[in-house]
């Protein structure tokens, strides 16, 4: 218990008066830590949840990478760079080491992995997971049909709405209607409907909606928000708005 440890330190440095004072302070700390909302308890909980999130994100990445039966260097490097740039070399190494030991050689259960996200993450976070997985698949230059099917399966397990799936998918597939698909509208809508759709999508995909301090999620949210802005600008230029 903390109180005995602090009492010992007090005695070591200040003898008997220090021991009494240390015991008193330590008792307060022990009492405070019994409260589940204490900073220490919250830090432990947050740290554990963060590691679980990262491991499961890595596991989902593996299912996408292996979807077409080819382990491509570009996709592996994309995931590694993603973790290093967002969590730092040391943390990324810890996560990859744990992943290699516990997960890498196992067949991933998508329903089980997705359930963890569904039960512990808001919808906006799950949208970011979907966006990241498309990035993994596109790392080698294109998204194969088998990768797309696997991502579709994951999206369904994550409870992603079809309209949101098609919107994020359009950010990685360029065609004449991509900008409209990103804004979740058809090319024949009116100018006012385009503006309305942009306002709604900008609000939905704004980084502030994420309510997360995770650097990877924040970065992804910013990129996705920029895709919405770019789609709107493309339509504006086409229509002369």
Secondary structure as GFF3:
##gff-version 3
##sequence-region A 1 241
A	DSSP	alpha_helix	2	33	.	.	.	ID=ss1
A	DSSP	alpha_helix	39	65	.	.	.	ID=ss2
A	DSSP	alpha_helix	73	87	.	.	.	ID=ss3
A	DSSP	alpha_helix	89	102	.	.	.	ID=ss4
A	DSSP	alpha_helix	110	120	.	.	.	ID=ss5
A	DSSP	alpha_helix	123	138	.	.	.	ID=ss6
A	DSSP	alpha_helix	145	157	.	.	.	ID=ss7
A	DSSP	alpha_helix	162	170	.	.	.	ID=ss8
A	DSSP	alpha_helix	178	182	.	.	.	ID=ss9
A	DSSP	alpha_helix	191	205	.	.	.	ID=ss10
A	DSSP	three_ten_helix	207	210	.	.	.	ID=ss11
A	DSSP	alpha_helix	215	239	.	.	.	ID=ss12
###
